[in-house]
């Protein structure tokens, strides 16, 4: 992955290249993105540039042995860490680590480096479970860093979603992050920096990966994923600058339609003060096939609530609602208050947090309905 292969965030790419050229790099960086906006491909391009033998014009050559290994995600000095759990694709007798699923990770990243968290769990075959970066992962990283590097370059540890790291894991890694071996860099990619343990966050240089413009998303959909211009231009304004979200919305229309139907039923019941219908809808949401799907619904609903809020403020064009949804959003905007939008968005965010903590889904969504009725 070269910087030139990545669309958007030009200033970030220039900054990362300048760090490498100057030789003055932080030993740990925290890249914060909205899910699916390109932090992972940016990290891969950074590590490739860091070890490239023939850099020129602020980019890696793409042809030297190090670049070719990075292109296939097989560089021996680059280690990947991501949330995992036990599943049918690995040996059940061993504690799962990122290494256990490495072949599935490589395929997913090669096919789509803008993937969402739910895409990862689906690729690993752990859809119904919560991913975690456990203490076994810390032991694996420390062991890997205890050996001399295979090649004469930098070693890198790319940690995807450090917010999934428990306290014991963080404590085990703290010494390595604070005082890593010579020519070793940690790159963390987070979607929720407020959930990253402070002991980790405070030791990193923070870099924001901004959401992409609609034009940039459309360009990626066309050039990388082979979408037609018309389909790409239709999907790009509706994804909040996230390529991953755009791919989900266009690639799995059945799930999107299911979420849209549930949200419509929930909102209609709330503004109509129809408690029985609202509770019936909450039962349907809690019956979704996995916690990741339940969380995905909450994230989808947050985006819908944002659109309703913008409609209330007379900012319909900024909401980027599909033409077929304009009447619904306009109707809901006229029947609820600004307070309702704010409180419901907070309630949905809290629901995601509770689902991550394995709270019973029926209780979570029943409580959400109760909050909506109090604030409508």
C-alpha positions as CSV (number, residue, x, y, z in Angstrom):
1,X,0.0,0.0,0.0
2,X,1.5,3.3,-1.1
3,X,0.3,6.8,0.0
4,X,-0.6,7.5,-3.6
5,X,-3.0,4.5,-3.5
6,X,-5.0,6.3,-0.7
7,X,-7.6,9.0,-1.5
8,X,-8.0,11.8,1.0
9,X,-6.3,13.0,4.2
10,X,-3.4,14.5,2.1
11,X,-2.0,16.5,5.1
12,X,-1.8,13.4,7.3
13,X,0.1,11.5,4.6
14,X,2.5,14.4,4.1
15,X,3.1,14.5,7.9
16,X,3.7,10.8,8.2
17,X,6.2,10.9,5.3
18,X,8.0,13.9,6.9
19,X,8.3,12.0,10.2
20,X,10.0,9.1,8.4
21,X,12.3,11.4,6.4
22,X,13.4,13.3,9.4
23,X,13.9,10.2,11.5
24,X,12.0,11.9,14.4
25,X,9.0,9.7,14.9
26,X,7.0,9.0,18.0
27,X,7.3,5.5,19.3
28,X,3.6,5.2,19.5
29,X,0.8,6.8,17.5
30,X,-3.0,6.8,17.9
31,X,-4.9,7.2,14.6
32,X,-8.5,8.1,15.3
33,X,-11.1,7.7,12.6
34,X,-14.8,7.3,12.2
35,X,-15.2,3.6,11.3
36,X,-14.3,2.8,7.7
37,X,-12.6,6.1,6.8
38,X,-9.1,4.8,5.9
39,X,-6.9,4.7,9.0
40,X,-5.8,1.2,8.3
41,X,-4.7,1.7,4.7
42,X,-2.9,4.9,5.9
43,X,-1.1,2.9,8.6
44,X,-0.1,0.3,6.1
45,X,1.3,2.9,3.7
46,X,3.2,4.6,6.6
47,X,4.9,1.3,7.6
48,X,5.7,0.5,4.0
49,X,7.2,3.9,3.5
50,X,9.1,3.6,6.8
51,X,10.9,0.4,5.5
52,X,11.1,1.2,1.8
53,X,14.7,1.2,0.4
54,X,14.0,3.5,-2.5
55,X,11.7,6.3,-1.3
56,X,11.1,9.2,-3.7
57,X,8.7,12.1,-3.9
58,X,7.2,11.4,-0.5
59,X,6.1,7.9,-1.3
60,X,7.4,4.3,-1.2
61,X,8.7,2.7,-4.4
62,X,6.3,-0.3,-4.3
63,X,9.0,-2.4,-6.0
64,X,11.7,-3.2,-3.4
65,X,11.5,-6.5,-1.4
66,X,10.2,-4.7,1.6
67,X,7.4,-3.0,-0.3
68,X,6.4,-6.3,-2.0
69,X,6.2,-8.1,1.3
70,X,4.0,-5.3,2.8
71,X,1.7,-5.5,-0.3
72,X,0.9,-9.1,0.6
73,X,1.0,-8.4,4.4
74,X,3.8,-10.9,5.0
75,X,6.5,-8.6,6.2
76,X,8.2,-10.5,9.0
77,X,8.8,-7.4,11.1
78,X,5.2,-6.1,10.9
79,X,2.8,-7.6,13.5
80,X,-1.0,-7.2,13.5
81,X,-3.2,-7.2,16.6
82,X,-7.0,-7.0,16.5
83,X,-9.9,-8.2,18.6
84,X,-10.6,-12.0,18.4
85,X,-12.5,-14.7,20.2
86,X,-12.8,-18.5,20.0
87,X,-14.5,-19.7,16.8
88,X,-14.9,-22.6,14.4
89,X,-12.0,-21.6,12.2
90,X,-9.3,-22.2,14.7
91,X,-8.1,-24.9,17.1
92,X,-10.5,-24.7,20.1
93,X,-7.9,-26.2,22.5
94,X,-5.7,-23.0,22.3
95,X,-6.3,-19.5,23.4
96,X,-7.1,-17.4,20.4
97,X,-4.8,-14.6,19.3
98,X,-4.5,-12.5,16.2
99,X,-1.9,-15.0,14.9
100,X,-4.5,-17.7,15.0
101,X,-6.6,-15.8,12.4
102,X,-3.8,-14.3,10.4
103,X,-4.8,-15.8,7.1
104,X,-8.4,-14.5,7.3
105,X,-7.1,-11.1,8.4
106,X,-4.8,-10.9,5.4
107,X,-7.6,-11.8,3.0
108,X,-10.0,-9.3,4.5
109,X,-7.5,-6.4,4.5
110,X,-6.4,-7.2,0.9
111,X,-9.9,-7.3,-0.3
112,X,-11.2,-4.3,1.6
113,X,-9.0,-2.3,3.9
114,X,-11.9,0.0,4.8
115,X,-13.9,-2.8,6.5
116,X,-16.1,-2.3,9.5
117,X,-15.8,-4.1,12.8
118,X,-18.8,-6.4,12.0
119,X,-17.0,-7.3,8.7
120,X,-14.0,-8.5,10.7
121,X,-16.0,-10.7,13.0
122,X,-17.8,-12.1,10.0
123,X,-14.5,-12.9,8.3
124,X,-13.1,-14.6,11.4
125,X,-16.3,-16.6,11.9
126,X,-17.1,-15.1,15.4
127,X,-20.2,-13.1,14.4
128,X,-22.1,-13.9,17.6
129,X,-19.3,-13.1,20.0
130,X,-17.6,-9.9,21.2
131,X,-14.0,-9.5,20.1
132,X,-11.4,-8.7,22.7
133,X,-7.6,-8.1,22.8
134,X,-6.8,-10.4,25.7
135,X,-3.6,-11.0,27.8
136,X,-2.5,-13.9,25.5
137,X,-2.1,-11.2,22.8
138,X,0.2,-9.2,25.0
139,X,2.4,-12.2,25.7
140,X,2.6,-12.9,21.9
141,X,3.6,-9.3,21.1
142,X,6.3,-9.2,23.9
143,X,7.7,-12.5,22.7
144,X,7.8,-11.3,19.1
145,X,9.6,-8.1,20.1
146,X,12.1,-9.9,22.2
147,X,13.8,-11.4,19.0
148,X,16.0,-9.4,16.7
149,X,14.3,-8.0,13.6
150,X,14.5,-10.2,10.6
151,X,15.4,-7.4,8.2
152,X,17.5,-4.2,8.7
153,X,14.6,-1.8,9.1
154,X,11.8,-0.9,11.5
155,X,9.5,-3.2,13.3
156,X,5.9,-2.2,13.6
157,X,3.0,-3.4,15.7
158,X,-0.4,-2.3,14.2
159,X,-3.1,-2.6,16.8
160,X,-6.7,-2.3,15.3
161,X,-9.2,-1.2,18.0
162,X,-7.1,-0.8,21.2
163,X,-10.4,0.1,22.9
164,X,-11.0,-3.7,22.9
165,X,-7.9,-4.2,25.1
166,X,-8.6,-5.1,28.7
167,X,-6.7,-3.6,31.6
168,X,-4.4,-6.6,32.2
169,X,-3.4,-6.6,28.5
170,X,-2.6,-2.9,28.6
171,X,-0.6,-3.3,31.8
172,X,1.5,-6.1,30.2
173,X,2.2,-3.9,27.1
174,X,2.8,-0.7,28.9
175,X,6.5,-1.1,29.3
176,X,7.0,-2.1,25.6
177,X,4.9,0.9,24.4
178,X,6.6,3.4,26.7
179,X,10.2,2.2,26.0
180,X,10.0,0.0,22.9
181,X,13.1,-1.8,21.5
182,X,15.2,0.2,19.1
183,X,13.5,1.0,15.7
184,X,10.1,-0.2,16.9
185,X,6.9,1.7,16.3
186,X,3.4,1.0,17.7
187,X,0.5,2.2,15.5
188,X,-3.0,2.1,17.2
189,X,-6.2,2.6,15.2
190,X,-9.3,3.5,17.2
191,X,-12.9,4.4,16.5
192,X,-13.5,5.5,20.1
193,X,-10.5,7.2,21.7
194,X,-12.6,7.9,24.8
195,X,-12.8,4.2,25.4
196,X,-9.0,3.6,25.1
197,X,-7.4,3.0,28.5
198,X,-5.7,6.3,29.6
199,X,-2.5,4.5,30.3
200,X,-2.2,3.7,26.5
201,X,-3.7,6.9,25.1
202,X,-1.4,9.2,27.1
203,X,1.7,7.6,25.6
204,X,0.7,8.1,22.0
205,X,0.8,11.0,19.6
206,X,-2.8,11.4,18.4
207,X,-3.5,11.9,14.7
208,X,-7.0,12.4,13.3
209,X,-8.1,10.7,10.1
210,X,-10.9,12.9,8.9
211,X,-14.1,11.5,7.2
212,X,-13.8,11.6,3.4
213,X,-15.8,14.0,1.2
214,X,-18.6,12.5,-0.9
215,X,-16.4,13.0,-4.0
216,X,-13.5,11.1,-2.4
217,X,-15.8,8.2,-1.3
218,X,-17.2,8.0,-4.9
219,X,-13.7,8.0,-6.3
220,X,-12.7,5.0,-4.1
221,X,-15.9,3.1,-4.9
222,X,-15.2,3.5,-8.6
223,X,-11.4,3.0,-8.8
224,X,-10.9,0.4,-6.1
225,X,-14.2,-1.5,-5.9
226,X,-15.4,-1.3,-9.4
227,X,-18.6,0.5,-8.9
228,X,-20.3,2.4,-11.7
229,X,-20.2,6.2,-11.5
230,X,-23.9,6.5,-11.0
231,X,-24.1,4.0,-8.1
232,X,-21.0,5.5,-6.5
233,X,-22.3,9.0,-6.7
234,X,-25.6,7.9,-5.2
235,X,-24.0,6.0,-2.2
236,X,-21.2,8.5,-1.4
237,X,-23.3,11.3,0.2
238,X,-25.2,8.9,2.5
239,X,-22.3,7.3,4.3
240,X,-20.9,10.1,6.5
241,X,-17.5,10.0,4.8
242,X,-17.0,6.3,5.5
243,X,-16.1,4.0,2.6
244,X,-16.9,1.0,4.8
245,X,-20.4,2.3,5.5
246,X,-20.9,3.0,1.8
247,X,-19.9,-0.6,1.0
248,X,-22.2,-2.0,3.6
249,X,-25.1,0.1,2.4
250,X,-24.7,-0.9,-1.2
251,X,-23.4,-4.4,-0.7
252,X,-25.9,-5.7,1.8
253,X,-29.1,-4.0,1.0
254,X,-31.1,-6.7,2.8
255,X,-29.5,-5.8,6.2
256,X,-29.9,-2.0,5.5
257,X,-33.5,-2.4,4.6
258,X,-34.1,-4.5,7.8
259,X,-32.5,-1.8,9.9
260,X,-34.5,1.0,8.1
261,X,-37.8,-0.9,8.7
262,X,-37.0,-1.4,12.4
263,X,-36.0,2.3,12.8
264,X,-39.2,3.5,11.1
265,X,-41.4,1.3,13.3
266,X,-39.6,2.4,16.4
267,X,-39.8,6.1,15.6
268,X,-43.4,5.9,14.5
269,X,-44.4,4.2,17.7
270,X,-42.5,6.7,19.8
271,X,-43.9,9.8,18.3
272,X,-47.4,8.2,18.3
273,X,-47.0,7.2,22.0
274,X,-47.8,3.6,21.1
275,X,-45.9,1.8,23.8
276,X,-47.0,-1.7,22.9
277,X,-45.8,-1.3,19.3
278,X,-42.5,0.2,20.5
279,X,-41.9,-2.7,22.8
280,X,-42.7,-5.2,20.1
281,X,-40.1,-3.4,17.9
282,X,-37.5,-3.5,20.7
283,X,-38.1,-7.3,20.9
284,X,-37.4,-7.6,17.2
285,X,-34.2,-5.6,17.6
286,X,-33.0,-7.7,20.5
287,X,-33.7,-10.8,18.4
288,X,-31.2,-9.8,15.7
289,X,-28.8,-12.6,15.1
290,X,-25.8,-11.3,16.9
291,X,-24.6,-8.5,19.3
292,X,-22.6,-7.1,16.4
293,X,-25.7,-6.8,14.4
294,X,-27.5,-5.2,17.3
295,X,-24.7,-2.7,17.7
296,X,-24.7,-2.1,13.9
297,X,-28.4,-1.2,14.2
298,X,-27.7,1.3,17.0
299,X,-25.0,3.0,14.8
300,X,-27.4,3.0,11.8
301,X,-30.2,4.5,14.1
302,X,-27.8,7.2,15.4
303,X,-27.2,8.4,11.8
304,X,-30.9,8.5,11.1
305,X,-31.5,10.5,14.3
306,X,-28.8,13.0,13.1
307,X,-30.7,13.4,9.9
308,X,-34.0,14.1,11.7
309,X,-32.2,16.7,13.8
310,X,-30.8,18.4,10.7
311,X,-34.3,18.4,9.1
312,X,-35.6,20.1,12.2
313,X,-32.9,22.8,11.8
314,X,-33.8,23.3,8.1
315,X,-30.6,21.8,6.9
316,X,-32.1,19.1,4.6
317,X,-29.3,19.3,2.0
318,X,-26.7,18.7,4.7
319,X,-28.5,15.6,5.9
320,X,-27.9,13.8,2.6
321,X,-31.1,11.8,2.9
322,X,-32.2,9.5,0.0
323,X,-35.0,10.9,-2.0
324,X,-37.3,8.1,-0.9
325,X,-36.7,8.9,2.8
326,X,-37.2,12.6,2.7
327,X,-40.9,12.5,3.5
328,X,-40.3,10.2,6.5
329,X,-37.5,12.4,8.0
330,X,-39.6,15.5,7.4
331,X,-42.6,14.0,9.2
332,X,-40.5,12.8,12.2
333,X,-38.7,16.2,12.4
334,X,-42.1,17.9,12.8
335,X,-43.3,15.5,15.5
336,X,-40.3,15.4,17.9
337,X,-38.1,18.0,19.6
338,X,-34.4,18.8,19.5
339,X,-34.1,17.4,23.0
340,X,-35.6,14.1,21.8
341,X,-32.9,13.8,19.1
342,X,-30.1,14.6,21.5
343,X,-31.3,12.2,24.2
344,X,-32.1,9.4,21.8
345,X,-28.7,9.6,20.2
346,X,-27.1,9.4,23.6
347,X,-29.3,6.5,24.5
348,X,-28.3,4.6,21.3
349,X,-24.6,5.3,22.1
350,X,-25.2,4.0,25.7
351,X,-26.9,0.9,24.2
352,X,-23.7,0.1,22.1
353,X,-21.6,0.4,25.3
354,X,-23.9,-1.9,27.2
355,X,-24.1,-4.5,24.4
356,X,-20.2,-4.5,24.4
357,X,-20.4,-5.3,28.1
358,X,-22.8,-8.3,27.5
359,X,-25.8,-6.7,29.1
360,X,-29.0,-8.6,28.2
361,X,-30.2,-7.1,24.8
362,X,-33.9,-7.2,25.8
363,X,-33.1,-5.0,28.9
364,X,-31.0,-2.7,26.8
365,X,-33.6,-2.0,24.1
366,X,-36.5,-1.9,26.6
367,X,-34.6,0.8,28.5
368,X,-34.0,2.6,25.2
369,X,-37.7,2.6,24.4
370,X,-38.5,4.0,27.9
371,X,-36.0,6.8,27.4
372,X,-37.5,7.7,24.0
373,X,-41.0,7.9,25.5
374,X,-39.8,10.2,28.3
375,X,-38.1,12.6,25.8
376,X,-40.4,12.6,22.8
